């Protein structure tokens, strides 16, 4: 390994400092455009080390941006966006939510919301989308069951992080598996064994907690559903679990959603094309951001920053366990700084791959650690999009009623799932034995 230098990391430090300080000053971690800040970091990288040829820096940027895994990841992002938008426009989301809530017993309403959020987020591949869809239901329960709002919102957030961590079409899953060159199926198997016991324990906690808040019979008011509109999610989940390439899986899912939309009369052909285009457009910023991040990391690598970081992180590593703990630490640090789990994985993923290769780690374990730790941090930070989205729904109602607004702490005290998921991941790293068999690499 060639000798690295700390100052080569300055563009990344610049991004973290400017983004964190700017977001804190504005009072909103999502008001400052992350893409703009990363472009500024790019120019910082290009201006560094003026004695080095500018063309070589551009070549390093192009090499980093044009990495095979980044380009394939962007393609998957675009397809996932198209599938999500088209499914929403044919009524698949509302049918899925209503179908799930129809069978939730009133006495287990909080546990039911957690279970529904798990199901919905696994189907949709987005935690924020799940929270936006279910938060109004959680808030509405307050009218019938006073004092339940914070618990219900925490259950929705926890369930949404379950699916964000496991879904085959989640951007965190895509980023984690692509950066570690492993199949989604392999990562899913490792991840599922980690989080399923946690989900069961949390559902029992919410069942007991929610049941104690009931003072009578309460019914959930839900709309109608159409089973055929849920089919695209079932097909995508089944195909992905079977090991079919995610590109083909999402392509088939898009065709299936389009066919069902036409069959049920929910959408016409031109609207299908518009939905696909809108889905692509929704992923443009993330896709460009991945290119910029890849390019900046390429310049940092060219200047010796990655070598320095690897040297600092790995010089005390003398076991696979310590290597995995170092990856978990890096993910936690970056995620707390920027409050975005997808971007965290995109940033840390290549470095985690280097650490993994140096220490002979299993790719599926590393991908699972990247995704699970980032979801644990993201679900707990009070300035993360998940808690902010839930607060927005709650405080809108409270403001209309002239009541005291809710704070992140009100919800965080009931966020059992992200907290327990973090503990289980730590125990998984400490005590799970490593396999010696080779994995299928992508």
C-alpha positions as CSV (number, residue, x, y, z in Angstrom):
1,X,0.0,0.0,0.0
2,X,1.5,3.4,-1.0
3,X,1.8,6.1,1.6
4,X,-1.3,8.2,1.9
5,X,-1.9,11.7,3.1
6,X,-4.6,13.1,5.5
7,X,-5.1,16.3,3.5
8,X,-6.3,14.4,0.5
9,X,-9.4,13.8,2.5
10,X,-10.1,17.5,2.8
11,X,-12.9,17.5,0.1
12,X,-14.9,15.0,2.0
13,X,-14.3,16.8,5.3
14,X,-15.3,20.1,3.5
15,X,-18.6,18.4,2.5
16,X,-19.4,17.2,6.0
17,X,-18.5,20.5,7.6
18,X,-20.4,22.7,5.1
19,X,-23.4,20.4,5.0
20,X,-23.7,19.9,8.7
21,X,-23.1,23.5,9.6
22,X,-25.4,24.8,6.9
23,X,-28.2,22.4,7.8
24,X,-27.8,23.3,11.5
25,X,-27.9,27.0,10.7
26,X,-31.0,26.6,8.6
27,X,-32.6,24.3,11.2
28,X,-33.4,21.7,8.6
29,X,-31.1,18.9,7.4
30,X,-32.9,18.6,4.1
31,X,-33.1,22.3,3.2
32,X,-29.5,22.4,2.0
33,X,-29.1,20.7,-1.4
34,X,-26.7,17.9,-0.9
35,X,-25.8,17.8,-4.7
36,X,-24.7,21.5,-4.6
37,X,-22.5,21.0,-1.6
38,X,-20.9,17.9,-3.2
39,X,-20.2,19.8,-6.4
40,X,-18.4,22.5,-4.3
41,X,-16.5,19.6,-2.7
42,X,-15.5,18.5,-6.2
43,X,-14.0,21.9,-7.1
44,X,-12.1,21.8,-3.8
45,X,-10.7,18.4,-4.8
46,X,-9.8,19.8,-8.3
47,X,-8.1,22.8,-6.7
48,X,-6.1,20.8,-4.2
49,X,-2.5,20.0,-5.0
50,X,-2.0,22.6,-7.8
51,X,1.3,21.0,-8.8
52,X,-0.4,17.9,-9.9
53,X,-1.6,18.0,-13.6
54,X,-5.3,19.1,-13.9
55,X,-5.9,16.6,-16.7
56,X,-4.8,13.7,-14.4
57,X,-7.3,14.9,-11.8
58,X,-10.1,15.0,-14.4
59,X,-9.1,11.5,-15.5
60,X,-9.3,10.3,-11.9
61,X,-12.7,11.9,-11.6
62,X,-13.9,10.2,-14.8
63,X,-12.5,6.9,-13.7
64,X,-14.3,7.1,-10.3
65,X,-17.6,8.3,-11.8
66,X,-17.4,5.7,-14.5
67,X,-16.9,2.8,-12.2
68,X,-18.9,-0.3,-13.3
69,X,-20.7,-0.6,-10.0
70,X,-21.8,3.0,-9.9
71,X,-23.2,2.9,-13.5
72,X,-25.1,-0.4,-12.8
73,X,-26.4,1.1,-9.5
74,X,-27.7,4.1,-11.4
75,X,-29.5,1.9,-13.9
76,X,-31.1,0.0,-11.0
77,X,-32.1,3.3,-9.3
78,X,-33.8,4.4,-12.5
79,X,-35.7,1.2,-12.9
80,X,-36.7,1.2,-9.2
81,X,-38.0,4.7,-9.6
82,X,-40.0,3.8,-12.7
83,X,-41.5,0.7,-11.0
84,X,-42.4,2.7,-7.8
85,X,-44.1,5.6,-9.7
86,X,-46.0,3.3,-12.0
87,X,-47.2,1.1,-9.2
88,X,-48.4,4.2,-7.3
89,X,-50.3,5.5,-10.2
90,X,-52.2,2.3,-10.9
91,X,-53.3,2.3,-7.2
92,X,-51.0,-0.4,-6.0
93,X,-49.9,1.5,-3.0
94,X,-53.4,2.4,-1.7
95,X,-54.5,-1.2,-2.3
96,X,-51.6,-2.7,-0.5
97,X,-52.1,-0.3,2.5
98,X,-55.8,-0.9,2.7
99,X,-55.4,-4.7,2.3
100,X,-53.0,-4.8,5.2
101,X,-54.9,-2.5,7.5
102,X,-58.2,-4.4,6.8
103,X,-57.0,-7.3,8.9
104,X,-55.5,-5.5,11.8
105,X,-57.4,-6.2,15.0
106,X,-58.2,-3.0,16.9
107,X,-56.7,-4.2,20.2
108,X,-53.4,-4.7,18.4
109,X,-53.5,-1.5,16.4
110,X,-49.9,-0.3,17.3
111,X,-48.4,-3.7,16.6
112,X,-50.5,-3.9,13.5
113,X,-49.2,-0.6,12.2
114,X,-45.7,-1.8,12.8
115,X,-46.4,-5.0,10.8
116,X,-48.1,-3.1,8.0
117,X,-45.2,-0.7,7.8
118,X,-42.8,-3.6,7.5
119,X,-44.9,-5.1,4.7
120,X,-45.4,-1.8,2.9
121,X,-41.8,-0.6,3.1
122,X,-40.5,-4.0,1.9
123,X,-42.9,-3.7,-1.0
124,X,-42.1,-0.1,-1.8
125,X,-38.4,-0.1,-1.0
126,X,-38.7,3.3,0.7
127,X,-38.9,4.2,4.4
128,X,-39.9,7.8,3.8
129,X,-42.6,6.9,1.3
130,X,-44.0,4.4,3.8
131,X,-44.0,7.0,6.6
132,X,-45.7,9.6,4.4
133,X,-48.4,7.0,3.5
134,X,-49.1,5.6,7.0
135,X,-48.3,8.6,9.3
136,X,-51.8,10.2,8.7
137,X,-53.4,7.0,9.9
138,X,-51.2,6.9,13.0
139,X,-52.0,10.5,13.7
140,X,-55.7,9.9,13.2
141,X,-55.8,7.3,15.9
142,X,-55.3,10.1,18.5
143,X,-58.9,11.1,18.1
144,X,-60.1,7.7,19.3
145,X,-57.2,6.7,21.6
146,X,-55.7,9.7,23.3
147,X,-52.0,9.5,23.9
148,X,-51.3,6.9,21.3
149,X,-49.9,9.2,18.5
150,X,-46.2,9.1,19.5
151,X,-46.2,5.4,19.9
152,X,-48.1,4.8,16.7
153,X,-45.7,7.1,14.8
154,X,-42.7,5.3,16.3
155,X,-44.2,2.0,15.2
156,X,-44.6,3.3,11.6
157,X,-41.0,4.6,11.6
158,X,-39.6,1.3,12.9
159,X,-41.5,-0.8,10.4
160,X,-40.5,1.5,7.6
161,X,-36.8,0.9,8.5
162,X,-37.4,-2.8,8.4
163,X,-38.3,-2.7,4.8
164,X,-35.8,-0.1,3.9
165,X,-33.1,-2.5,5.1
166,X,-34.5,-5.6,3.5
167,X,-36.3,-4.6,0.3
168,X,-34.8,-5.7,-3.0
169,X,-35.7,-2.3,-4.6
170,X,-34.5,-0.2,-1.7
171,X,-31.8,2.2,-2.7
172,X,-29.8,1.3,0.4
173,X,-29.9,-2.4,-0.6
174,X,-28.9,-1.6,-4.1
175,X,-26.0,0.6,-3.0
176,X,-24.8,-2.0,-0.3
177,X,-24.8,-5.0,-2.7
178,X,-23.3,-3.2,-5.7
179,X,-20.4,-1.6,-3.7
180,X,-19.6,-5.1,-2.2
181,X,-20.1,-7.0,-5.5
182,X,-22.6,-9.5,-4.0
183,X,-26.0,-10.8,-5.0
184,X,-29.0,-9.3,-3.4
185,X,-30.3,-12.8,-2.5
186,X,-27.1,-13.5,-0.5
187,X,-27.3,-10.2,1.4
188,X,-31.1,-10.7,2.1
189,X,-30.5,-14.1,3.7
190,X,-27.9,-12.7,6.1
191,X,-29.9,-9.6,6.8
192,X,-33.2,-11.5,7.3
193,X,-31.7,-13.7,10.0
194,X,-30.5,-10.6,11.8
195,X,-33.6,-8.5,11.8
196,X,-36.5,-11.0,11.9
197,X,-36.1,-11.8,15.7
198,X,-35.9,-8.1,16.4
199,X,-39.1,-7.4,14.4
200,X,-40.9,-10.2,16.3
201,X,-39.8,-8.9,19.7
202,X,-40.7,-5.3,18.8
203,X,-44.1,-6.3,17.5
204,X,-44.8,-8.0,20.9
205,X,-43.7,-4.9,22.7
206,X,-46.0,-2.7,20.7
207,X,-48.8,-5.2,21.1
208,X,-48.5,-5.0,24.9
209,X,-48.0,-1.2,24.9
210,X,-50.8,-0.5,22.4
211,X,-53.3,-2.8,24.1
212,X,-52.7,-1.1,27.5
213,X,-53.7,2.2,25.9
214,X,-57.1,1.0,24.8
215,X,-60.2,1.9,26.8
216,X,-62.8,0.3,24.7
217,X,-63.5,-1.0,21.2
218,X,-61.9,1.0,18.4
219,X,-62.1,0.4,14.7
220,X,-59.7,1.5,11.9
221,X,-61.4,3.2,9.0
222,X,-59.7,2.0,5.8
223,X,-60.7,2.1,2.2
224,X,-61.2,-0.6,-0.4
225,X,-58.5,-2.6,-2.0
226,X,-58.0,-4.6,-5.2
227,X,-55.9,-7.7,-4.8
228,X,-54.7,-7.8,-8.4
229,X,-53.0,-4.4,-7.9
230,X,-50.8,-5.9,-5.2
231,X,-49.5,-8.5,-7.6
232,X,-46.6,-6.3,-9.0
233,X,-45.0,-6.2,-5.5
234,X,-45.4,-9.9,-5.0
235,X,-43.9,-10.7,-8.3
236,X,-40.9,-8.4,-7.8
237,X,-40.3,-9.8,-4.3
238,X,-40.5,-13.4,-5.6
239,X,-38.3,-12.9,-8.6
240,X,-35.7,-11.1,-6.6
241,X,-35.7,-13.8,-3.9
242,X,-35.3,-16.4,-6.6
243,X,-32.0,-14.9,-7.6
244,X,-33.0,-13.3,-10.9
245,X,-30.9,-10.2,-11.8
246,X,-32.5,-7.1,-10.2
247,X,-32.5,-5.4,-13.7
248,X,-34.7,-8.2,-15.2
249,X,-36.7,-8.3,-12.0
250,X,-37.6,-4.6,-12.1
251,X,-38.2,-4.7,-15.9
252,X,-40.7,-7.6,-15.4
253,X,-42.3,-5.7,-12.5
254,X,-42.7,-2.6,-14.7
255,X,-44.4,-4.6,-17.5
256,X,-46.6,-6.4,-14.9
257,X,-47.7,-3.1,-13.3
258,X,-48.4,-1.6,-16.8
259,X,-50.4,-4.6,-17.8
260,X,-52.5,-4.6,-14.6
261,X,-53.1,-0.9,-15.0
262,X,-54.4,-1.3,-18.5
263,X,-56.4,-4.4,-17.6
264,X,-58.2,-2.6,-14.6
265,X,-58.6,0.6,-16.5
266,X,-56.6,2.5,-13.8
267,X,-54.2,4.0,-16.4
268,X,-53.9,4.5,-20.1
269,X,-50.8,3.9,-22.3
270,X,-49.6,7.6,-22.4
271,X,-50.0,7.8,-18.6
272,X,-47.8,4.7,-18.3
273,X,-45.1,6.3,-20.3
274,X,-45.4,9.5,-18.2
275,X,-45.3,7.5,-15.0
276,X,-42.1,5.7,-16.1
277,X,-40.5,9.0,-17.1
278,X,-41.5,10.6,-13.8
279,X,-40.0,7.7,-12.0
280,X,-36.8,8.2,-13.9
281,X,-36.8,11.9,-13.1
282,X,-37.3,11.2,-9.4
283,X,-34.0,9.3,-9.4
284,X,-32.0,11.8,-11.5
285,X,-30.7,13.8,-8.5
286,X,-29.6,10.6,-6.7
287,X,-28.0,9.3,-9.9
288,X,-26.1,12.4,-10.6
289,X,-25.0,12.6,-6.9
290,X,-23.6,9.0,-7.2
291,X,-21.6,10.1,-10.2
292,X,-20.2,13.1,-8.4
293,X,-19.4,11.2,-5.3
294,X,-17.7,8.5,-7.3
295,X,-15.6,11.1,-9.1
296,X,-14.7,13.0,-5.9
297,X,-13.7,9.7,-4.3
298,X,-11.6,9.0,-7.4
299,X,-9.7,12.2,-7.0
300,X,-9.2,11.5,-3.3
301,X,-7.9,8.1,-4.1
302,X,-5.5,9.6,-6.7
303,X,-4.2,12.1,-4.1
304,X,-3.6,9.3,-1.6
305,X,-6.6,10.0,0.8
306,X,-8.0,6.5,0.6
307,X,-4.6,4.9,1.2
308,X,-4.3,7.1,4.3
309,X,-7.7,6.2,5.6
310,X,-7.1,2.5,5.0
311,X,-3.8,2.8,6.8
312,X,-5.4,4.5,9.8
313,X,-8.4,2.2,10.0
314,X,-6.6,-1.0,9.3
315,X,-3.4,-0.6,11.3
316,X,-5.1,-1.8,14.5
317,X,-7.1,-4.5,12.7
318,X,-5.8,-7.9,13.4
319,X,-9.0,-9.9,13.0
320,X,-12.2,-10.1,10.8
321,X,-14.2,-9.0,13.8
322,X,-12.2,-5.7,14.2
323,X,-12.4,-5.2,10.4
324,X,-16.2,-5.4,10.5
325,X,-16.4,-3.1,13.6
326,X,-14.3,-0.5,11.8
327,X,-16.7,-0.6,8.9
328,X,-19.7,-0.2,11.3
329,X,-17.9,2.7,12.9
330,X,-17.3,4.5,9.6
331,X,-20.9,4.0,8.6
332,X,-22.1,5.4,11.9
333,X,-19.8,8.4,11.8
334,X,-20.7,9.4,8.2
335,X,-24.5,8.8,8.6
336,X,-24.6,10.9,11.8
337,X,-22.9,13.7,9.9
338,X,-25.0,13.8,6.8
339,X,-28.3,12.1,8.0
340,X,-28.8,10.2,4.7
341,X,-28.2,6.4,4.8
342,X,-28.1,5.9,1.0
343,X,-25.4,8.5,0.5
344,X,-23.6,7.1,3.5
345,X,-23.4,3.7,1.9
346,X,-22.3,5.2,-1.5
347,X,-19.5,7.1,0.3
348,X,-18.3,4.3,2.7
349,X,-19.1,1.3,0.4
350,X,-15.9,1.4,-1.7
351,X,-13.8,1.9,1.4
352,X,-15.6,-1.0,3.1
353,X,-14.8,-3.1,0.0
354,X,-11.1,-2.3,0.3
355,X,-11.2,-3.3,4.0
356,X,-13.2,-6.4,3.2
357,X,-10.6,-7.5,0.5
358,X,-7.7,-6.8,2.8
359,X,-9.1,-8.9,5.6
360,X,-11.0,-11.7,3.6
361,X,-14.5,-10.7,4.8
362,X,-17.6,-12.2,3.3
363,X,-19.3,-9.7,1.0
364,X,-22.8,-10.5,2.1
365,X,-21.9,-9.8,5.7
366,X,-20.3,-6.5,4.8
367,X,-23.3,-5.5,2.7
368,X,-25.6,-6.4,5.6
369,X,-23.5,-4.4,8.1
370,X,-23.5,-1.4,5.8
371,X,-27.2,-1.4,5.3
372,X,-28.2,-2.4,8.8
373,X,-26.0,0.1,10.6
374,X,-27.0,2.9,8.3
375,X,-30.7,2.1,8.9
376,X,-30.1,1.9,12.6
377,X,-28.5,5.4,12.7
378,X,-30.9,6.9,10.2
379,X,-33.9,5.7,12.2
380,X,-32.5,7.2,15.4
381,X,-31.1,10.6,14.4
382,X,-33.7,13.3,15.3
383,X,-32.8,15.3,12.2
384,X,-33.3,12.4,9.8
385,X,-35.9,12.4,7.1
386,X,-37.9,9.6,8.7
387,X,-38.5,11.3,12.1
388,X,-39.0,14.7,10.4
389,X,-41.6,13.2,8.0
390,X,-43.5,11.7,11.0
391,X,-43.3,14.9,12.9
392,X,-44.6,16.9,10.0
393,X,-47.8,14.8,9.9
394,X,-48.3,15.0,13.7
395,X,-47.6,18.7,14.1
396,X,-49.9,19.6,11.3
397,X,-52.8,18.1,13.2
398,X,-51.6,19.4,16.6
399,X,-51.2,22.9,15.1
400,X,-54.8,22.9,13.8
401,X,-56.0,21.9,17.2
402,X,-54.0,24.6,18.9
403,X,-52.1,22.0,21.0
404,X,-48.4,21.8,22.0
405,X,-46.3,20.5,19.1
406,X,-44.5,17.2,19.3
407,X,-40.7,17.0,19.4
408,X,-38.4,14.3,18.1
409,X,-37.8,13.0,21.7
410,X,-41.5,12.3,22.0
411,X,-41.2,9.7,19.2
412,X,-37.6,8.5,19.8
413,X,-38.5,7.1,23.3
414,X,-40.7,4.5,21.5
415,X,-38.3,3.7,18.6
416,X,-37.6,0.2,19.8
417,X,-36.9,-1.3,16.4
418,X,-33.9,0.8,15.2
419,X,-32.3,0.7,18.7
420,X,-32.6,-3.1,19.0
421,X,-31.5,-3.6,15.4
422,X,-28.3,-1.7,16.2
423,X,-27.7,-3.9,19.3
424,X,-28.3,-7.1,17.3
425,X,-25.9,-5.9,14.5
426,X,-23.2,-5.3,17.1
427,X,-23.7,-8.7,18.6
428,X,-23.8,-10.2,15.1
429,X,-20.3,-8.8,14.5
430,X,-19.0,-9.9,17.8
431,X,-20.2,-13.4,18.0
432,X,-21.2,-14.8,14.6
433,X,-18.7,-17.1,13.1
434,X,-17.4,-16.4,9.6
435,X,-17.8,-18.9,6.8
436,X,-14.8,-20.1,4.8
437,X,-16.7,-20.9,1.7
438,X,-16.5,-18.5,-1.3
439,X,-19.5,-16.4,-2.3
440,X,-20.9,-15.6,-5.7
441,X,-19.5,-12.2,-6.7
442,X,-21.1,-9.8,-9.1
